[in-house]
Structures are given as structure tokens and as C-alpha cells.
Amino acid sequence: MTTPPDGPTSDPAADPASSGPRSKEEIEADIEATRVQLGQTVDALSHRLDVKSRLKEQAQQRRAQAMHQVQQTTDRVRRQPAVPAAVAAGVLLLTTVLVLRGRRKRRPRRRRG
């Protein structure tokens, strides 16, 4: 693993801007920056390894997307009520025709004799 260019270096001689020994405050600042960076890395790894919470997050995101789509569809239907009403009327008409045809086919024809 390499140290990012803007991050602290572990070897003061490797830093060309360094002009000799570093002060106590500089070393403590480097240590604090390293601690913060390490804490962020540990948090990121913990999050990646916590599958249960990641699945919950994904489920919440998908639920929110679905609710958004439902809201958009509801708004569209409210703005154009004739379209769903026409579709419902067509489905009702088609169902009625199919039911009536089915009844005719099932009735035995009576023969006059």
C-alpha cells in the first residue's frame, strides 16, 4: 500500500521540502492526520463487511425509488383521468364479451324433434 502524494510520509528524508529534523508539533500533526485517515479506513472497511446493513440500505433506496414512481404515476393519472378510465372501460368490455362467448359455447343446443 502506498501513501498518497498529499498524505504524511513516514520517512522525513523522503520529503524534499523537509529541511532537517521536524518539530514535535509537526510530528504530532502527522500522527493525528494518520489516526484520522486510519479511522476513516476502518469505518469504510466495517461498512463494506456489514452485509446486513448494506442490504437494508439498498432496500430503503429501492423502496424510495418505487414510492417516487408511484407518486409520479398517481400525479400523471390525476392530470389525465380519461386515459385510465378508457383503459378500464376497454378491459371491462373485453371481459364481458369473453364471458358471454364462453356461456354461448357451453350451452347445449336443443334439438326439436
N, CA, C and O of each residue as an XYZ file, in Angstrom:
452
protein
N       0.841     -1.171      0.000
C       0.000      0.000      0.000
C       0.890      1.239      0.000
O       1.856      1.302      0.760
N       0.585      2.206     -0.826
C       1.412      3.399     -0.910
C       0.723      4.564     -0.228
O      -0.496      4.575     -0.056
N       1.520      5.537      0.155
C       0.988      6.734      0.780
C       0.599      7.724     -0.303
O       1.373      7.949     -1.233
N      -0.601      8.331     -0.204
C      -0.989      9.306     -1.214
C      -0.008     10.472     -1.241
O       0.624     10.766     -0.226
N       0.132     11.146     -2.396
C       1.099     12.224     -2.505
C       0.875     13.352     -1.516
O       1.836     13.981     -1.076
N      -0.375     13.622     -1.156
C      -0.628     14.728     -0.241
C      -0.670     14.269      1.213
O      -0.846     15.092      2.111
N      -0.514     12.977      1.458
C      -0.579     12.438      2.807
C       0.767     12.523      3.495
O       1.767     12.891      2.878
N       0.793     12.181      4.772
C       2.045     12.231      5.510
C       2.985     11.123      5.049
O       2.537     10.057      4.626
N       4.261     11.374      5.132
C       5.245     10.362      4.782
C       5.866      9.842      6.058
O       5.946     10.553      7.060
N       6.304      8.603      6.016
C       6.892      8.016      7.211
C       8.385      8.305      7.300
O       8.979      8.153      8.367
N       9.002      8.720      6.194
C      10.428      8.980      6.171
C      10.673     10.462      5.903
O      10.432     10.936      4.793
N      11.148     11.195      6.902
C      11.363     12.620      6.688
C      12.391     12.900      5.598
O      12.321     13.940      4.943
N      13.341     11.996      5.391
C      14.362     12.209      4.368
C      13.767     12.101      2.971
O      14.330     12.642      2.019
N      12.621     11.400      2.833
C      11.990     11.231      1.530
C      11.274     12.492      1.098
O      10.965     12.644     -0.084
N      11.005     13.390      2.007
C      10.308     14.632      1.694
C      11.342     15.699      1.344
O      12.095     16.140      2.213
N      11.385     16.118      0.070
C      12.394     17.102     -0.308
C      12.162     18.467      0.329
O      13.109     19.243      0.458
N      10.946     18.784      0.727
C      10.669     20.076      1.339
C      11.164     20.124      2.780
O      11.279     21.197      3.373
N      11.453     18.967      3.329
C      11.907     18.902      4.713
C      13.340     19.417      4.793
O      14.194     19.024      3.998
N      13.593     20.287      5.746
C      14.943     20.857      5.879
C      15.533     20.465      7.229
O      15.869     21.322      8.046
N      15.653     19.173      7.446
C      16.247     18.730      8.699
C      15.218     18.100      9.607
O      14.157     17.659      9.164
N      15.549     18.067     10.887
C      14.647     17.417     11.839
C      13.325     18.195     11.977
O      13.280     19.423     11.902
N      12.260     17.415     12.182
C      10.931     18.031     12.304
C      10.657     18.358     13.763
O      11.219     17.753     14.677
N       9.774     19.335     13.953
C       9.440     19.742     15.318
C       8.436     18.759     15.915
O       7.832     17.949     15.211
N       8.282     18.853     17.205
C       7.342     17.985     17.928
C       5.916     18.210     17.420
O       5.151     17.255     17.281
N       5.558     19.457     17.145
C       4.211     19.779     16.676
C       3.936     19.159     15.296
O       2.835     18.678     15.026
N       4.961     19.183     14.429
C       4.789     18.577     13.099
C       4.581     17.075     13.188
O       3.748     16.503     12.485
N       5.350     16.450     14.064
C       5.213     15.001     14.240
C       3.839     14.667     14.809
O       3.189     13.726     14.354
N       3.395     15.435     15.803
C       2.076     15.195     16.398
C       0.964     15.437     15.369
O      -0.031     14.714     15.358
N       1.124     16.441     14.513
C       0.129     16.699     13.469
C       0.078     15.541     12.483
O      -0.999     15.139     12.042
N       1.255     15.003     12.138
C       1.300     13.838     11.252
C       0.623     12.634     11.895
O      -0.121     11.904     11.240
N       0.885     12.438     13.164
C       0.269     11.308     13.886
C      -1.245     11.474     13.913
O      -1.980     10.513     13.688
N      -1.712     12.685     14.186
C      -3.163     12.932     14.240
C      -3.798     12.720     12.862
O      -4.876     12.136     12.757
N      -3.130     13.195     11.810
C      -3.649     13.002     10.454
C      -3.706     11.513     10.111
O      -4.653     11.048      9.477
N      -2.688     10.778     10.534
C      -2.668      9.334     10.282
C      -3.795      8.643     11.043
O      -4.429      7.730     10.514
N      -4.050      9.065     12.271
C      -5.153      8.492     13.055
C      -6.495      8.736     12.377
O      -7.330      7.837     12.286
N      -6.691      9.958     11.905
C      -7.951     10.286     11.226
C      -8.112      9.426      9.972
O      -9.177      8.864      9.716
N      -7.031      9.337      9.200
C      -7.068      8.549      7.973
C      -7.324      7.070      8.287
O      -8.101      6.413      7.595
N      -6.678      6.557      9.317
C      -6.879      5.167      9.717
C      -8.315      4.935     10.181
O      -8.916      3.908      9.867
N      -8.861      5.891     10.928
C     -10.252      5.772     11.379
C     -11.217      5.736     10.209
O     -12.172      4.958     10.207
N     -10.970      6.576      9.214
C     -11.830      6.569      8.029
C     -11.719      5.248      7.277
O     -12.719      4.724      6.787
N     -10.507      4.710      7.185
C     -10.303      3.436      6.503
C     -11.025      2.312      7.238
O     -11.670      1.470      6.614
N     -10.915      2.303      8.559
C     -11.593      1.272      9.359
C     -13.103      1.385      9.199
O     -13.791      0.373      9.066
N     -13.622      2.609      9.212
C     -15.064      2.805      9.018
C     -15.516      2.296      7.658
O     -16.556      1.646      7.546
N     -14.734      2.589      6.624
C     -15.094      2.144      5.269
C     -15.068      0.622      5.180
O     -15.959      0.019      4.581
N     -14.055      0.002      5.772
C     -13.975     -1.466      5.756
C     -15.113     -2.081      6.559
O     -15.700     -3.080      6.142
N     -15.424     -1.495      7.702
C     -16.529     -2.011      8.521
C     -17.838     -1.944      7.751
O     -18.643     -2.874      7.793
N     -18.043     -0.840      7.052
C     -19.272     -0.683      6.266
C     -19.338     -1.740      5.159
O     -20.396     -2.317      4.909
N     -18.212     -1.987      4.505
C     -18.196     -2.992      3.419
C     -18.458     -4.393      3.951
O     -19.072     -5.210      3.264
N     -18.009     -4.676      5.141
C     -18.169     -6.015      5.699
C     -19.530     -6.226      6.357
O     -19.912     -7.367      6.619
N     -20.255     -5.171      6.625
C     -21.565     -5.282      7.263
C     -22.634     -5.462      6.187
O     -23.290     -4.504      5.777
N     -22.793     -6.696      5.744
C     -23.697     -7.006      4.632
C     -25.143     -6.704      5.008
O     -25.904     -6.202      4.181
N     -25.524     -7.002      6.229
C     -26.907     -6.795      6.653
C     -27.312     -5.327      6.525
O     -28.380     -5.025      5.992
N     -26.482     -4.429      7.003
C     -26.840     -3.012      6.915
C     -26.804     -2.523      5.472
O     -27.605     -1.669      5.090
N     -25.878     -3.055      4.659
C     -25.837     -2.661      3.248
C     -27.095     -3.109      2.527
O     -27.626     -2.373      1.695
N     -27.582     -4.308      2.834
C     -28.830     -4.782      2.213
C     -30.013     -3.932      2.652
O     -30.906     -3.641      1.855
N     -30.019     -3.533      3.922
C     -31.096     -2.658      4.398
C     -31.067     -1.317      3.675
O     -32.111     -0.787      3.298
N     -29.867     -0.771      3.482
C     -29.739      0.494      2.765
C     -30.248      0.369      1.337
O     -30.962      1.244      0.846
N     -29.875     -0.731      0.666
C     -30.335     -0.941     -0.706
C     -31.848     -1.078     -0.754
O     -32.495     -0.546     -1.657
N     -32.416     -1.790      0.217
C     -33.866     -1.967      0.252
C     -34.556     -0.616      0.462
O     -35.582     -0.340     -0.161
N     -34.006      0.211      1.323
C     -34.582      1.534      1.555
C     -34.499      2.395      0.303
O     -35.440      3.122     -0.017
N     -33.378      2.316     -0.404
C     -33.233      3.091     -1.637
C     -34.241      2.627     -2.684
O     -34.878      3.449     -3.342
N     -34.388      1.318     -2.838
C     -35.338      0.798     -3.829
C     -36.772      1.123     -3.444
O     -37.600      1.413     -4.307
N     -37.066      1.075     -2.155
C     -38.410      1.428     -1.690
C     -38.704      2.896     -1.997
O     -39.803      3.245     -2.428
N     -37.707      3.746     -1.769
C     -37.876      5.170     -2.054
C     -38.071      5.401     -3.553
O     -38.892      6.227     -3.950
N     -37.318      4.674     -4.388
C     -37.485      4.794     -5.837
C     -38.878      4.342     -6.262
O     -39.516      4.983     -7.097
N     -39.346      3.239     -5.687
C     -40.676      2.733     -6.038
C     -41.755      3.722     -5.616
O     -42.707      3.964     -6.359
N     -41.609      4.289     -4.434
C     -42.590      5.265     -3.970
C     -42.584      6.507     -4.861
O     -43.630      7.104     -5.116
N     -41.411      6.882     -5.324
C     -41.309      8.031     -6.230
C     -42.029      7.734     -7.545
O     -42.749      8.583     -8.070
N     -41.831      6.525     -8.074
C     -42.504      6.148     -9.319
C     -44.011      6.080     -9.133
O     -44.767      6.487    -10.015
N     -44.452      5.567     -7.987
C     -45.889      5.508     -7.711
C     -46.459      6.928     -7.651
O     -47.534      7.197     -8.186
N     -45.735      7.819     -7.003
C     -46.194      9.205     -6.906
C     -46.270      9.861     -8.279
O     -47.226     10.577     -8.575
N     -45.263      9.620     -9.120
C     -45.280     10.175    -10.477
C     -46.460      9.637    -11.275
O     -47.135     10.387    -11.979
N     -46.707      8.338    -11.163
C     -47.822      7.733    -11.888
C     -49.149      8.276    -11.392
O     -50.042      8.569    -12.188
N     -49.282      8.413    -10.075
C     -50.510      8.960     -9.495
C     -50.747     10.382     -9.987
O     -51.868     10.748    -10.339
N     -49.690     11.175    -10.007
C     -49.829     12.552    -10.495
C     -50.237     12.572    -11.967
O     -51.081     13.371    -12.373
N     -49.634     11.687    -12.763
C     -49.957     11.623    -14.187
C     -51.415     11.214    -14.389
O     -52.100     11.769    -15.249
N     -51.888     10.261    -13.614
C     -53.279      9.803    -13.723
C     -54.235     10.923    -13.325
O     -55.290     11.089    -13.938
N     -53.875     11.678    -12.316
C     -54.748     12.782    -11.889
C     -54.814     13.880    -12.939
O     -55.843     14.535    -13.104
N     -53.700     14.075    -13.653
C     -53.707     15.091    -14.699
C     -54.444     14.624    -15.952
O     -55.024     15.438    -16.670
N     -54.426     13.306    -16.221
C     -55.063     12.762    -17.419
C     -56.001     11.622    -17.020
O     -55.695     10.459    -17.285
N     -57.141     11.932    -16.387
C     -58.019     10.863    -15.891
C     -58.714     10.090    -17.006
O     -59.182      8.978    -16.760
N     -58.801     10.626    -18.214
C     -59.513      9.945    -19.293
C     -58.765      8.697    -19.754
O     -59.398      7.717    -20.146
N     -57.463      8.711    -19.718
C     -56.686      7.568    -20.207
C     -56.938      6.323    -19.352
O     -57.295      5.288    -19.913
N     -56.773      6.366    -18.035
C     -57.044      5.160    -17.246
C     -58.519      4.751    -17.304
O     -58.835      3.562    -17.276
N     -59.405      5.718    -17.382
C     -60.828      5.381    -17.473
C     -61.111      4.658    -18.778
O     -61.893      3.707    -18.791
N     -60.502      5.079    -19.865
C     -60.698      4.415    -21.155
C     -60.116      3.014    -21.131
O     -60.717      2.085    -21.670
N     -58.963      2.850    -20.518
C     -58.356      1.516    -20.409
C     -59.244      0.610    -19.573
O     -59.478     -0.540    -19.944
N     -59.739      1.111    -18.454
C     -60.613      0.305    -17.594
C     -61.896     -0.068    -18.335
O     -62.364     -1.201    -18.226
N     -62.462      0.865    -19.082
C     -63.686      0.576    -19.840
C     -63.409     -0.480    -20.907
O     -64.235     -1.366    -21.125
N     -62.261     -0.397    -21.570
C     -61.902     -1.389    -22.586
C     -61.731     -2.777    -21.993
O     -62.180     -3.766    -22.572
N     -61.080     -2.849    -20.834
C     -60.893     -4.138    -20.164
C     -62.241     -4.702    -19.746
O     -62.482     -5.900    -19.897
N     -63.116     -3.868    -19.230
C     -64.451     -4.312    -18.823
C     -65.246     -4.819    -20.026
O     -65.913     -5.850    -19.933
N     -65.185     -4.122    -21.131
C     -65.898     -4.536    -22.331
C     -65.355     -5.863    -22.846
O     -66.127     -6.756    -23.191
N     -64.039     -5.997    -22.899
C     -63.429     -7.234    -23.375
C     -63.790     -8.407    -22.474
O     -64.072     -9.500    -22.966
N     -63.786     -8.197    -21.177
C     -64.154     -9.256    -20.233
C     -65.609     -9.668    -20.424
O     -65.924    -10.857    -20.407
N     -66.476     -8.715    -20.603
C     -67.900     -9.015    -20.815
C     -68.091     -9.824    -22.085
O     -68.838    -10.802    -22.083
N     -67.438     -9.440    -23.163
C     -67.560    -10.172    -24.432
C     -67.066    -11.595    -24.271
O     -67.714    -12.530    -24.743
N     -65.931    -11.778    -23.615
C     -65.384    -13.121    -23.437
C     -66.289    -13.990    -22.566
O     -66.466    -15.175    -22.846
N     -66.854    -13.416    -21.530
C     -67.757    -14.184    -20.660
C     -69.001    -14.603    -21.432
O     -69.436    -15.750    -21.326
N     -69.580    -13.686    -22.207
C     -70.786    -14.020    -22.978
C     -70.486    -15.086    -24.032
O     -71.304    -15.985    -24.231
N     -69.371    -15.016    -24.693
C     -68.993    -16.033    -25.680
C     -68.815    -17.391    -25.021
O     -69.232    -18.417    -25.557
N     -68.190    -17.380    -23.850
C     -67.983    -18.636    -23.136
C     -69.291    -19.279    -22.730
O     -69.406    -20.505    -22.745
N     -70.276    -18.482    -22.370
C     -71.578    -19.033    -21.981
C     -72.290    -19.618    -23.187
O     -72.938    -20.658    -23.071
N     -72.186    -18.985    -24.321
C     -72.842    -19.499    -25.525
C     -72.255    -20.827    -25.937
O     -72.986    -21.727    -26.352
N     -70.966    -20.965    -25.831
C     -70.314    -22.212    -26.248
C     -70.650    -23.354    -25.300
O     -70.678    -24.511    -25.719
N     -70.901    -23.059    -24.053
C     -71.186    -24.117    -23.093
C     -72.630    -24.592    -23.134
O     -72.908    -25.713    -22.708
N     -73.545    -23.795    -23.621
C     -74.941    -24.188    -23.664
C     -75.138    -25.249    -24.739
O     -74.733    -25.057    -25.885
N     -75.746    -26.347    -24.379
C     -76.057    -27.330    -25.419
C     -77.257    -26.847    -26.233
O     -78.212    -26.284    -25.699
N     -77.176    -27.081    -27.514
C     -78.283    -26.663    -28.375
C     -79.406    -27.686    -28.265
O     -79.180    -28.897    -28.251
N     -80.584    -27.173    -28.189
C     -81.739    -28.064    -28.092
C     -82.229    -28.431    -29.479
O     -82.376    -27.573    -30.349
N     -82.468    -29.655    -29.663
C     -82.982    -30.099    -30.956
C     -84.476    -30.303    -30.849
O     -84.998    -30.875    -29.892
N     -85.112    -29.824    -31.845
C     -86.562    -30.040    -31.870
C     -86.818    -31.376    -32.537
O     -86.285    -31.685    -33.603
N     -87.581    -32.087    -31.928
C     -87.728    -33.378    -32.500
C     -89.017    -33.913    -32.694
O     -89.153    -35.031    -33.189
